[in-house]
């Protein structure tokens, strides 16, 4: 089973990389971009075949390693 975890900074957390991207886009002539938030996507190939068990294990992975839950939120998608 394949899974995709999307990790983004929580709302209200300053995103300096997103702001740098927004500034660079403006410098390249792309006007009208009012805000950019950047994050990361992690795709995993899992041996698990049960969706509920996979989601539980992925949640444990996110809480334990993949996401800093103090400042980041995550979503899990089974593919």
Buried (B, 14 or more C-beta within 10 A) or exposed (E): BEBBBBBBBEEEEEBEEBBEBBEEBEEEEEEEEEEBBBBEEBEBEBEBEEEEEBBEBBBEBBEEEBBEEEEBBBEBEBE
